[in-house]
Amino acid sequence: MSVILLLSTLLVFLTITEGIGPGDHGETLRCRCIIKEKRPIGRYIGEVKVNPASSHCRDVEIIATLKKDGKKICLNPDAPWVKKVLQKIRAVQQIQLTTDVSGHKELL
């Protein structure tokens, strides 16, 4: 009887830990974007996160969070409007990077 209990406990433990790999802290280890939005929704976007291609997903994934409800939507990186949004984000980041400690902006 104790052998059956030991085996069932081991089976439960292995089932629980099967999806957890080394260095995996609850991150998705596959592509998150199956369906990608092509229509322009730029004015509804509150935040954009770019996930570069990796060993877990060969695609660059662009995930937008909507202002109104916080819903996350995948954007098509090949859509012209998405490319414009990314250019604007990079321009803002570049300006922020060129701001010195005293708060003055430097021109590149």
PDB file as gemmi writes it, atoms N, CA and C in Angstrom:
CRYST1    1.000    1.000    1.000  90.00  90.00  90.00 P 1                      
ATOM      1  N   MET A   1       0.818  -1.198   0.000  1.00  0.00           N  
ATOM      2  CA  MET A   1       0.000   0.000   0.000  1.00  0.00           C  
ATOM      3  C   MET A   1       0.861   1.260   0.000  1.00  0.00           C  
ATOM      4  N   SER A   2       1.955   1.271   0.773  1.00  0.00           N  
ATOM      5  CA  SER A   2       2.804   2.452   0.827  1.00  0.00           C  
ATOM      6  C   SER A   2       3.543   2.672  -0.495  1.00  0.00           C  
ATOM      7  N   VAL A   3       3.772   1.613  -1.258  1.00  0.00           N  
ATOM      8  CA  VAL A   3       4.413   1.739  -2.566  1.00  0.00           C  
ATOM      9  C   VAL A   3       3.477   2.485  -3.519  1.00  0.00           C  
ATOM     10  N   ILE A   4       2.205   2.168  -3.470  1.00  0.00           N  
ATOM     11  CA  ILE A   4       1.223   2.846  -4.316  1.00  0.00           C  
ATOM     12  C   ILE A   4       1.121   4.310  -3.925  1.00  0.00           C  
ATOM     13  N   LEU A   5       1.107   4.599  -2.646  1.00  0.00           N  
ATOM     14  CA  LEU A   5       1.061   5.977  -2.169  1.00  0.00           C  
ATOM     15  C   LEU A   5       2.304   6.739  -2.605  1.00  0.00           C  
ATOM     16  N   LEU A   6       3.470   6.116  -2.493  1.00  0.00           N  
ATOM     17  CA  LEU A   6       4.723   6.740  -2.901  1.00  0.00           C  
ATOM     18  C   LEU A   6       4.725   7.019  -4.409  1.00  0.00           C  
ATOM     19  N   LEU A   7       4.288   6.064  -5.203  1.00  0.00           N  
ATOM     20  CA  LEU A   7       4.249   6.244  -6.657  1.00  0.00           C  
ATOM     21  C   LEU A   7       3.242   7.317  -7.065  1.00  0.00           C  
ATOM     22  N   SER A   8       2.090   7.351  -6.432  1.00  0.00           N  
ATOM     23  CA  SER A   8       1.098   8.369  -6.787  1.00  0.00           C  
ATOM     24  C   SER A   8       1.569   9.764  -6.384  1.00  0.00           C  
ATOM     25  N   THR A   9       2.268   9.875  -5.252  1.00  0.00           N  
ATOM     26  CA  THR A   9       2.822  11.164  -4.833  1.00  0.00           C  
ATOM     27  C   THR A   9       3.889  11.624  -5.816  1.00  0.00           C  
ATOM     28  N   LEU A  10       4.738  10.718  -6.250  1.00  0.00           N  
ATOM     29  CA  LEU A  10       5.775  11.030  -7.228  1.00  0.00           C  
ATOM     30  C   LEU A  10       5.152  11.458  -8.551  1.00  0.00           C  
ATOM     31  N   LEU A  11       4.105  10.780  -8.968  1.00  0.00           N  
ATOM     32  CA  LEU A  11       3.422  11.122 -10.219  1.00  0.00           C  
ATOM     33  C   LEU A  11       2.813  12.520 -10.145  1.00  0.00           C  
ATOM     34  N   VAL A  12       2.196  12.860  -9.037  1.00  0.00           N  
ATOM     35  CA  VAL A  12       1.629  14.201  -8.851  1.00  0.00           C  
ATOM     36  C   VAL A  12       2.732  15.238  -8.896  1.00  0.00           C  
ATOM     37  N   PHE A  13       3.847  15.002  -8.228  1.00  0.00           N  
ATOM     38  CA  PHE A  13       4.967  15.941  -8.221  1.00  0.00           C  
ATOM     39  C   PHE A  13       5.509  16.151  -9.629  1.00  0.00           C  
ATOM     40  N   LEU A  14       5.693  15.086 -10.375  1.00  0.00           N  
ATOM     41  CA  LEU A  14       6.218  15.194 -11.738  1.00  0.00           C  
ATOM     42  C   LEU A  14       5.243  15.928 -12.658  1.00  0.00           C  
ATOM     43  N   THR A  15       3.967  15.731 -12.468  1.00  0.00           N  
ATOM     44  CA  THR A  15       2.961  16.407 -13.284  1.00  0.00           C  
ATOM     45  C   THR A  15       2.971  17.900 -13.012  1.00  0.00           C  
ATOM     46  N   ILE A  16       3.096  18.300 -11.775  1.00  0.00           N  
ATOM     47  CA  ILE A  16       3.083  19.717 -11.414  1.00  0.00           C  
ATOM     48  C   ILE A  16       4.320  20.432 -11.950  1.00  0.00           C  
ATOM     49  N   THR A  17       5.484  19.796 -11.856  1.00  0.00           N  
ATOM     50  CA  THR A  17       6.722  20.466 -12.243  1.00  0.00           C  
ATOM     51  C   THR A  17       7.097  20.273 -13.701  1.00  0.00           C  
ATOM     52  N   GLU A  18       6.314  19.558 -14.472  1.00  0.00           N  
ATOM     53  CA  GLU A  18       6.661  19.266 -15.859  1.00  0.00           C  
ATOM     54  C   GLU A  18       6.831  20.529 -16.694  1.00  0.00           C  
ATOM     55  N   GLY A  19       5.969  21.515 -16.532  1.00  0.00           N  
ATOM     56  CA  GLY A  19       6.018  22.713 -17.349  1.00  0.00           C  
ATOM     57  C   GLY A  19       6.993  23.766 -16.863  1.00  0.00           C  
ATOM     58  N   ILE A  20       7.704  23.511 -15.780  1.00  0.00           N  
ATOM     59  CA  ILE A  20       8.615  24.503 -15.222  1.00  0.00           C  
ATOM     60  C   ILE A  20      10.048  24.081 -15.529  1.00  0.00           C  
ATOM     61  N   GLY A  21      10.737  24.883 -16.321  1.00  0.00           N  
ATOM     62  CA  GLY A  21      12.120  24.586 -16.667  1.00  0.00           C  
ATOM     63  C   GLY A  21      13.058  25.503 -15.922  1.00  0.00           C  
ATOM     64  N   PRO A  22      14.353  25.236 -16.031  1.00  0.00           N  
ATOM     65  CA  PRO A  22      15.316  26.103 -15.357  1.00  0.00           C  
ATOM     66  C   PRO A  22      15.248  27.516 -15.921  1.00  0.00           C  
ATOM     67  N   GLY A  23      15.193  28.487 -15.063  1.00  0.00           N  
ATOM     68  CA  GLY A  23      15.125  29.878 -15.504  1.00  0.00           C  
ATOM     69  C   GLY A  23      13.742  30.309 -15.927  1.00  0.00           C  
ATOM     70  N   ASP A  24      12.781  29.419 -15.844  1.00  0.00           N  
ATOM     71  CA  ASP A  24      11.415  29.755 -16.238  1.00  0.00           C  
ATOM     72  C   ASP A  24      10.666  30.269 -15.025  1.00  0.00           C  
ATOM     73  N   HIS A  25      10.330  31.521 -15.041  1.00  0.00           N  
ATOM     74  CA  HIS A  25       9.632  32.132 -13.915  1.00  0.00           C  
ATOM     75  C   HIS A  25       8.233  32.541 -14.344  1.00  0.00           C  
ATOM     76  N   GLY A  26       7.496  31.580 -14.891  1.00  0.00           N  
ATOM     77  CA  GLY A  26       6.140  31.862 -15.320  1.00  0.00           C  
ATOM     78  C   GLY A  26       6.065  32.542 -16.682  1.00  0.00           C  
ATOM     79  N   GLU A  27       7.173  32.629 -17.396  1.00  0.00           N  
ATOM     80  CA  GLU A  27       7.164  33.240 -18.707  1.00  0.00           C  
ATOM     81  C   GLU A  27       6.676  32.229 -19.731  1.00  0.00           C  
ATOM     82  N   THR A  28       6.008  32.728 -20.760  1.00  0.00           N  
ATOM     83  CA  THR A  28       5.538  31.864 -21.820  1.00  0.00           C  
ATOM     84  C   THR A  28       6.711  31.479 -22.705  1.00  0.00           C  
ATOM     85  N   LEU A  29       6.885  30.189 -22.939  1.00  0.00           N  
ATOM     86  CA  LEU A  29       8.003  29.713 -23.732  1.00  0.00           C  
ATOM     87  C   LEU A  29       7.556  29.338 -25.143  1.00  0.00           C  
ATOM     88  N   ARG A  30       6.655  30.130 -25.695  1.00  0.00           N  
ATOM     89  CA  ARG A  30       6.212  29.955 -27.069  1.00  0.00           C  
ATOM     90  C   ARG A  30       5.696  31.297 -27.549  1.00  0.00           C  
ATOM     91  N   CYS A  31       5.369  31.382 -28.817  1.00  0.00           N  
ATOM     92  CA  CYS A  31       4.849  32.640 -29.358  1.00  0.00           C  
ATOM     93  C   CYS A  31       3.511  32.976 -28.698  1.00  0.00           C  
ATOM     94  N   ARG A  32       3.340  34.245 -28.370  1.00  0.00           N  
ATOM     95  CA  ARG A  32       2.092  34.694 -27.757  1.00  0.00           C  
ATOM     96  C   ARG A  32       1.119  35.213 -28.801  1.00  0.00           C  
ATOM     97  N   CYS A  33       1.647  35.679 -29.923  1.00  0.00           N  
ATOM     98  CA  CYS A  33       0.808  36.321 -30.933  1.00  0.00           C  
ATOM     99  C   CYS A  33       0.440  35.341 -32.043  1.00  0.00           C  
ATOM    100  N   ILE A  34      -0.784  34.878 -31.996  1.00  0.00           N  
ATOM    101  CA  ILE A  34      -1.293  34.003 -33.045  1.00  0.00           C  
ATOM    102  C   ILE A  34      -2.045  34.851 -34.067  1.00  0.00           C  
ATOM    103  N   ILE A  35      -2.910  35.713 -33.564  1.00  0.00           N  
ATOM    104  CA  ILE A  35      -3.669  36.639 -34.416  1.00  0.00           C  
ATOM    105  C   ILE A  35      -3.085  38.029 -34.230  1.00  0.00           C  
ATOM    106  N   LYS A  36      -2.805  38.706 -35.358  1.00  0.00           N  
ATOM    107  CA  LYS A  36      -2.173  40.026 -35.303  1.00  0.00           C  
ATOM    108  C   LYS A  36      -3.082  41.063 -35.946  1.00  0.00           C  
ATOM    109  N   GLU A  37      -3.275  42.162 -35.233  1.00  0.00           N  
ATOM    110  CA  GLU A  37      -4.144  43.246 -35.702  1.00  0.00           C  
ATOM    111  C   GLU A  37      -3.469  44.002 -36.840  1.00  0.00           C  
ATOM    112  N   LYS A  38      -4.204  44.153 -37.944  1.00  0.00           N  
ATOM    113  CA  LYS A  38      -3.684  44.884 -39.099  1.00  0.00           C  
ATOM    114  C   LYS A  38      -4.295  46.277 -39.211  1.00  0.00           C  
ATOM    115  N   ARG A  39      -5.513  46.427 -38.681  1.00  0.00           N  
ATOM    116  CA  ARG A  39      -6.214  47.722 -38.787  1.00  0.00           C  
ATOM    117  C   ARG A  39      -5.571  48.756 -37.868  1.00  0.00           C  
ATOM    118  N   PRO A  40      -5.527  50.007 -38.306  1.00  0.00           N  
ATOM    119  CA  PRO A  40      -4.945  51.062 -37.466  1.00  0.00           C  
ATOM    120  C   PRO A  40      -5.756  51.289 -36.188  1.00  0.00           C  
ATOM    121  N   ILE A  41      -5.109  51.108 -35.044  1.00  0.00           N  
ATOM    122  CA  ILE A  41      -5.765  51.353 -33.746  1.00  0.00           C  
ATOM    123  C   ILE A  41      -4.869  52.231 -32.875  1.00  0.00           C  
ATOM    124  N   GLY A  42      -3.973  52.968 -33.524  1.00  0.00           N  
ATOM    125  CA  GLY A  42      -2.966  53.754 -32.814  1.00  0.00           C  
ATOM    126  C   GLY A  42      -3.500  54.644 -31.718  1.00  0.00           C  
ATOM    127  N   ARG A  43      -4.640  55.283 -31.938  1.00  0.00           N  
ATOM    128  CA  ARG A  43      -5.149  56.222 -30.928  1.00  0.00           C  
ATOM    129  C   ARG A  43      -5.679  55.526 -29.675  1.00  0.00           C  
ATOM    130  N   TYR A  44      -5.880  54.211 -29.750  1.00  0.00           N  
ATOM    131  CA  TYR A  44      -6.398  53.466 -28.604  1.00  0.00           C  
ATOM    132  C   TYR A  44      -5.279  52.829 -27.768  1.00  0.00           C  
ATOM    133  N   ILE A  45      -4.043  52.920 -28.253  1.00  0.00           N  
ATOM    134  CA  ILE A  45      -2.923  52.245 -27.606  1.00  0.00           C  
ATOM    135  C   ILE A  45      -2.375  53.084 -26.448  1.00  0.00           C  
ATOM    136  N   GLY A  46      -2.209  52.443 -25.311  1.00  0.00           N  
ATOM    137  CA  GLY A  46      -1.630  53.115 -24.156  1.00  0.00           C  
ATOM    138  C   GLY A  46      -0.167  52.763 -23.970  1.00  0.00           C  
ATOM    139  N   GLU A  47       0.201  51.539 -24.293  1.00  0.00           N  
ATOM    140  CA  GLU A  47       1.571  51.063 -24.084  1.00  0.00           C  
ATOM    141  C   GLU A  47       1.892  50.019 -25.143  1.00  0.00           C  
ATOM    142  N   VAL A  48       3.161  49.947 -25.523  1.00  0.00           N  
ATOM    143  CA  VAL A  48       3.602  48.961 -26.508  1.00  0.00           C  
ATOM    144  C   VAL A  48       4.819  48.232 -25.963  1.00  0.00           C  
ATOM    145  N   LYS A  49       4.805  46.922 -26.085  1.00  0.00           N  
ATOM    146  CA  LYS A  49       5.939  46.100 -25.676  1.00  0.00           C  
ATOM    147  C   LYS A  49       6.410  45.312 -26.892  1.00  0.00           C  
ATOM    148  N   VAL A  50       7.702  45.342 -27.153  1.00  0.00           N  
ATOM    149  CA  VAL A  50       8.270  44.603 -28.280  1.00  0.00           C  
ATOM    150  C   VAL A  50       9.075  43.442 -27.727  1.00  0.00           C  
ATOM    151  N   ASN A  51       8.682  42.236 -28.121  1.00  0.00           N  
ATOM    152  CA  ASN A  51       9.422  41.039 -27.746  1.00  0.00           C  
ATOM    153  C   ASN A  51      10.248  40.616 -28.956  1.00  0.00           C  
ATOM    154  N   PRO A  52      11.578  40.688 -28.870  1.00  0.00           N  
ATOM    155  CA  PRO A  52      12.397  40.295 -30.009  1.00  0.00           C  
ATOM    156  C   PRO A  52      12.311  38.791 -30.258  1.00  0.00           C  
ATOM    157  N   ALA A  53      12.697  38.382 -31.442  1.00  0.00           N  
ATOM    158  CA  ALA A  53      12.729  36.956 -31.760  1.00  0.00           C  
ATOM    159  C   ALA A  53      13.683  36.261 -30.793  1.00  0.00           C  
ATOM    160  N   SER A  54      13.341  35.031 -30.441  1.00  0.00           N  
ATOM    161  CA  SER A  54      14.169  34.287 -29.491  1.00  0.00           C  
ATOM    162  C   SER A  54      14.113  32.808 -29.839  1.00  0.00           C  
ATOM    163  N   SER A  55      14.730  32.003 -29.018  1.00  0.00           N  
ATOM    164  CA  SER A  55      14.707  30.557 -29.246  1.00  0.00           C  
ATOM    165  C   SER A  55      13.308  29.981 -29.016  1.00  0.00           C  
ATOM    166  N   HIS A  56      12.451  30.741 -28.317  1.00  0.00           N  
ATOM    167  CA  HIS A  56      11.102  30.265 -28.025  1.00  0.00           C  
ATOM    168  C   HIS A  56      10.088  30.717 -29.070  1.00  0.00           C  
ATOM    169  N   CYS A  57      10.428  31.785 -29.787  1.00  0.00           N  
ATOM    170  CA  CYS A  57       9.535  32.291 -30.833  1.00  0.00           C  
ATOM    171  C   CYS A  57      10.396  32.996 -31.872  1.00  0.00           C  
ATOM    172  N   ARG A  58      10.299  32.561 -33.101  1.00  0.00           N  
ATOM    173  CA  ARG A  58      11.163  33.120 -34.141  1.00  0.00           C  
ATOM    174  C   ARG A  58      10.671  34.460 -34.657  1.00  0.00           C  
ATOM    175  N   ASP A  59       9.463  34.859 -34.262  1.00  0.00           N  
ATOM    176  CA  ASP A  59       8.877  36.119 -34.721  1.00  0.00           C  
ATOM    177  C   ASP A  59       9.104  37.240 -33.716  1.00  0.00           C  
ATOM    178  N   VAL A  60       9.239  38.461 -34.231  1.00  0.00           N  
ATOM    179  CA  VAL A  60       9.204  39.633 -33.361  1.00  0.00           C  
ATOM    180  C   VAL A  60       7.741  39.851 -33.021  1.00  0.00           C  
ATOM    181  N   GLU A  61       7.445  39.974 -31.738  1.00  0.00           N  
ATOM    182  CA  GLU A  61       6.061  40.164 -31.317  1.00  0.00           C  
ATOM    183  C   GLU A  61       5.892  41.563 -30.741  1.00  0.00           C  
ATOM    184  N   ILE A  62       4.868  42.259 -31.227  1.00  0.00           N  
ATOM    185  CA  ILE A  62       4.562  43.602 -30.744  1.00  0.00           C  
ATOM    186  C   ILE A  62       3.206  43.519 -30.061  1.00  0.00           C  
ATOM    187  N   ILE A  63       3.212  43.778 -28.756  1.00  0.00           N  
ATOM    188  CA  ILE A  63       1.989  43.641 -27.967  1.00  0.00           C  
ATOM    189  C   ILE A  63       1.596  45.006 -27.427  1.00  0.00           C  
ATOM    190  N   ALA A  64       0.405  45.443 -27.807  1.00  0.00           N  
ATOM    191  CA  ALA A  64      -0.102  46.745 -27.383  1.00  0.00           C  
ATOM    192  C   ALA A  64      -1.117  46.546 -26.269  1.00  0.00           C  
ATOM    193  N   THR A  65      -1.077  47.450 -25.293  1.00  0.00           N  
ATOM    194  CA  THR A  65      -2.070  47.473 -24.229  1.00  0.00           C  
ATOM    195  C   THR A  65      -2.993  48.650 -24.512  1.00  0.00           C  
ATOM    196  N   LEU A  66      -4.292  48.386 -24.550  1.00  0.00           N  
ATOM    197  CA  LEU A  66      -5.256  49.436 -24.857  1.00  0.00           C  
ATOM    198  C   LEU A  66      -5.488  50.349 -23.660  1.00  0.00           C  
ATOM    199  N   LYS A  67      -5.687  51.636 -23.944  1.00  0.00           N  
ATOM    200  CA  LYS A  67      -5.904  52.638 -22.898  1.00  0.00           C  
ATOM    201  C   LYS A  67      -7.180  52.363 -22.111  1.00  0.00           C  
ATOM    202  N   LYS A  68      -8.243  52.060 -22.817  1.00  0.00           N  
ATOM    203  CA  LYS A  68      -9.576  51.984 -22.209  1.00  0.00           C  
ATOM    204  C   LYS A  68      -9.723  50.850 -21.193  1.00  0.00           C  
ATOM    205  N   ASP A  69      -9.346  49.642 -21.615  1.00  0.00           N  
ATOM    206  CA  ASP A  69      -9.632  48.493 -20.752  1.00  0.00           C  
ATOM    207  C   ASP A  69      -8.405  47.651 -20.394  1.00  0.00           C  
ATOM    208  N   GLY A  70      -7.222  48.047 -20.870  1.00  0.00           N  
ATOM    209  CA  GLY A  70      -6.012  47.305 -20.542  1.00  0.00           C  
ATOM    210  C   GLY A  70      -5.852  46.004 -21.311  1.00  0.00           C  
ATOM    211  N   LYS A  71      -6.720  45.785 -22.279  1.00  0.00           N  
ATOM    212  CA  LYS A  71      -6.654  44.565 -23.082  1.00  0.00           C  
ATOM    213  C   LYS A  71      -5.367  44.567 -23.895  1.00  0.00           C  
ATOM    214  N   LYS A  72      -4.748  43.394 -24.033  1.00  0.00           N  
ATOM    215  CA  LYS A  72      -3.515  43.260 -24.805  1.00  0.00           C  
ATOM    216  C   LYS A  72      -3.843  42.717 -26.192  1.00  0.00           C  
ATOM    217  N   ILE A  73      -3.287  43.395 -27.202  1.00  0.00           N  
ATOM    218  CA  ILE A  73      -3.535  43.023 -28.593  1.00  0.00           C  
ATOM    219  C   ILE A  73      -2.200  42.930 -29.317  1.00  0.00           C  
ATOM    220  N   CYS A  74      -2.033  41.880 -30.086  1.00  0.00           N  
ATOM    221  CA  CYS A  74      -0.827  41.721 -30.889  1.00  0.00           C  
ATOM    222  C   CYS A  74      -0.972  42.521 -32.174  1.00  0.00           C  
ATOM    223  N   LEU A  75       0.102  43.217 -32.534  1.00  0.00           N  
ATOM    224  CA  LEU A  75       0.098  44.042 -33.736  1.00  0.00           C  
ATOM    225  C   LEU A  75       0.948  43.383 -34.815  1.00  0.00           C  
ATOM    226  N   ASN A  76       0.548  43.600 -36.061  1.00  0.00           N  
ATOM    227  CA  ASN A  76       1.284  43.070 -37.192  1.00  0.00           C  
ATOM    228  C   ASN A  76       2.504  43.957 -37.442  1.00  0.00           C  
ATOM    229  N   PRO A  77       3.721  43.438 -37.238  1.00  0.00           N  
ATOM    230  CA  PRO A  77       4.914  44.269 -37.396  1.00  0.00           C  
ATOM    231  C   PRO A  77       5.149  44.731 -38.833  1.00  0.00           C  
ATOM    232  N   ASP A  78       4.478  44.119 -39.799  1.00  0.00           N  
ATOM    233  CA  ASP A  78       4.642  44.499 -41.200  1.00  0.00           C  
ATOM    234  C   ASP A  78       3.661  45.579 -41.645  1.00  0.00           C  
ATOM    235  N   ALA A  79       2.671  45.877 -40.807  1.00  0.00           N  
ATOM    236  CA  ALA A  79       1.686  46.904 -41.159  1.00  0.00           C  
ATOM    237  C   ALA A  79       2.347  48.284 -41.123  1.00  0.00           C  
ATOM    238  N   PRO A  80       2.128  49.117 -42.132  1.00  0.00           N  
ATOM    239  CA  PRO A  80       2.762  50.440 -42.185  1.00  0.00           C  
ATOM    240  C   PRO A  80       2.471  51.296 -40.951  1.00  0.00           C  
ATOM    241  N   TRP A  81       1.251  51.257 -40.424  1.00  0.00           N  
ATOM    242  CA  TRP A  81       0.918  52.083 -39.265  1.00  0.00           C  
ATOM    243  C   TRP A  81       1.658  51.624 -38.015  1.00  0.00           C  
ATOM    244  N   VAL A  82       1.926  50.317 -37.911  1.00  0.00           N  
ATOM    245  CA  VAL A  82       2.673  49.789 -36.766  1.00  0.00           C  
ATOM    246  C   VAL A  82       4.125  50.259 -36.844  1.00  0.00           C  
ATOM    247  N   LYS A  83       4.673  50.274 -38.053  1.00  0.00           N  
ATOM    248  CA  LYS A  83       6.044  50.751 -38.239  1.00  0.00           C  
ATOM    249  C   LYS A  83       6.155  52.220 -37.825  1.00  0.00           C  
ATOM    250  N   LYS A  84       5.121  53.016 -38.128  1.00  0.00           N  
ATOM    251  CA  LYS A  84       5.125  54.431 -37.735  1.00  0.00           C  
ATOM    252  C   LYS A  84       5.060  54.581 -36.217  1.00  0.00           C  
ATOM    253  N   VAL A  85       4.236  53.774 -35.573  1.00  0.00           N  
ATOM    254  CA  VAL A  85       4.138  53.809 -34.108  1.00  0.00           C  
ATOM    255  C   VAL A  85       5.490  53.476 -33.486  1.00  0.00           C  
ATOM    256  N   LEU A  86       6.158  52.452 -34.012  1.00  0.00           N  
ATOM    257  CA  LEU A  86       7.461  52.067 -33.484  1.00  0.00           C  
ATOM    258  C   LEU A  86       8.506  53.163 -33.707  1.00  0.00           C  
ATOM    259  N   GLN A  87       8.443  53.850 -34.859  1.00  0.00           N  
ATOM    260  CA  GLN A  87       9.365  54.956 -35.115  1.00  0.00           C  
ATOM    261  C   GLN A  87       9.161  56.082 -34.111  1.00  0.00           C  
ATOM    262  N   LYS A  88       7.902  56.388 -33.799  1.00  0.00           N  
ATOM    263  CA  LYS A  88       7.613  57.438 -32.815  1.00  0.00           C  
ATOM    264  C   LYS A  88       8.133  57.046 -31.431  1.00  0.00           C  
ATOM    265  N   ILE A  89       7.951  55.795 -31.062  1.00  0.00           N  
ATOM    266  CA  ILE A  89       8.432  55.321 -29.756  1.00  0.00           C  
ATOM    267  C   ILE A  89       9.950  55.422 -29.694  1.00  0.00           C  
ATOM    268  N   ARG A  90      10.623  55.010 -30.765  1.00  0.00           N  
ATOM    269  CA  ARG A  90      12.092  55.087 -30.790  1.00  0.00           C  
ATOM    270  C   ARG A  90      12.563  56.534 -30.718  1.00  0.00           C  
ATOM    271  N   ALA A  91      11.849  57.445 -31.375  1.00  0.00           N  
ATOM    272  CA  ALA A  91      12.227  58.861 -31.337  1.00  0.00           C  
ATOM    273  C   ALA A  91      12.104  59.411 -29.918  1.00  0.00           C  
ATOM    274  N   VAL A  92      11.036  59.068 -29.237  1.00  0.00           N  
ATOM    275  CA  VAL A  92      10.838  59.518 -27.853  1.00  0.00           C  
ATOM    276  C   VAL A  92      11.917  58.925 -26.955  1.00  0.00           C  
ATOM    277  N   GLN A  93      12.228  57.650 -27.137  1.00  0.00           N  
ATOM    278  CA  GLN A  93      13.271  57.008 -26.333  1.00  0.00           C  
ATOM    279  C   GLN A  93      14.626  57.662 -26.593  1.00  0.00           C  
ATOM    280  N   GLN A  94      14.891  58.021 -27.844  1.00  0.00           N  
ATOM    281  CA  GLN A  94      16.154  58.663 -28.186  1.00  0.00           C  
ATOM    282  C   GLN A  94      16.270  60.019 -27.499  1.00  0.00           C  
ATOM    283  N   ILE A  95      15.173  60.768 -27.470  1.00  0.00           N  
ATOM    284  CA  ILE A  95      15.163  62.067 -26.784  1.00  0.00           C  
ATOM    285  C   ILE A  95      15.412  61.870 -25.294  1.00  0.00           C  
ATOM    286  N   GLN A  96      14.786  60.849 -24.718  1.00  0.00           N  
ATOM    287  CA  GLN A  96      14.971  60.582 -23.295  1.00  0.00           C  
ATOM    288  C   GLN A  96      16.407  60.175 -22.994  1.00  0.00           C  
ATOM    289  N   LEU A  97      17.031  59.447 -23.904  1.00  0.00           N  
ATOM    290  CA  LEU A  97      18.410  59.021 -23.703  1.00  0.00           C  
ATOM    291  C   LEU A  97      19.387  60.187 -23.795  1.00  0.00           C  
ATOM    292  N   THR A  98      19.031  61.205 -24.566  1.00  0.00           N  
ATOM    293  CA  THR A  98      19.949  62.329 -24.728  1.00  0.00           C  
ATOM    294  C   THR A  98      19.752  63.402 -23.671  1.00  0.00           C  
ATOM    295  N   THR A  99      18.803  63.206 -22.779  1.00  0.00           N  
ATOM    296  CA  THR A  99      18.602  64.165 -21.692  1.00  0.00           C  
ATOM    297  C   THR A  99      19.672  63.930 -20.634  1.00  0.00           C  
ATOM    298  N   ASP A 100      20.418  64.971 -20.301  1.00  0.00           N  
ATOM    299  CA  ASP A 100      21.479  64.803 -19.290  1.00  0.00           C  
ATOM    300  C   ASP A 100      20.908  64.908 -17.887  1.00  0.00           C  
ATOM    301  N   VAL A 101      21.754  64.766 -16.897  1.00  0.00           N  
ATOM    302  CA  VAL A 101      21.347  64.738 -15.499  1.00  0.00           C  
ATOM    303  C   VAL A 101      20.656  66.035 -15.068  1.00  0.00           C  
ATOM    304  N   SER A 102      21.089  67.156 -15.580  1.00  0.00           N  
ATOM    305  CA  SER A 102      20.512  68.447 -15.174  1.00  0.00           C  
ATOM    306  C   SER A 102      19.142  68.689 -15.794  1.00  0.00           C  
ATOM    307  N   GLY A 103      18.696  67.789 -16.668  1.00  0.00           N  
ATOM    308  CA  GLY A 103      17.384  67.959 -17.270  1.00  0.00           C  
ATOM    309  C   GLY A 103      17.412  68.668 -18.596  1.00  0.00           C  
ATOM    310  N   HIS A 104      18.573  69.100 -19.061  1.00  0.00           N  
ATOM    311  CA  HIS A 104      18.685  69.756 -20.358  1.00  0.00           C  
ATOM    312  C   HIS A 104      18.803  68.712 -21.457  1.00  0.00           C  
ATOM    313  N   LYS A 105      18.130  68.969 -22.552  1.00  0.00           N  
ATOM    314  CA  LYS A 105      18.209  68.039 -23.672  1.00  0.00           C  
ATOM    315  C   LYS A 105      19.368  68.441 -24.567  1.00  0.00           C  
ATOM    316  N   GLU A 106      20.087  67.412 -25.010  1.00  0.00           N  
ATOM    317  CA  GLU A 106      21.191  67.644 -25.930  1.00  0.00           C  
ATOM    318  C   GLU A 106      20.734  67.290 -27.335  1.00  0.00           C  
ATOM    319  N   LEU A 107      21.168  67.995 -28.293  1.00  0.00           N  
ATOM    320  CA  LEU A 107      20.866  67.685 -29.680  1.00  0.00           C  
ATOM    321  C   LEU A 107      21.901  66.727 -30.228  1.00  0.00           C  
ATOM    322  N   LEU A 108      21.442  65.795 -31.003  1.00  0.00           N  
ATOM    323  CA  LEU A 108      22.375  64.825 -31.604  1.00  0.00           C  
ATOM    324  C   LEU A 108      22.911  65.351 -32.900  1.00  0.00           C  
TER     325      LEU A 108                                                      
END                                                                             
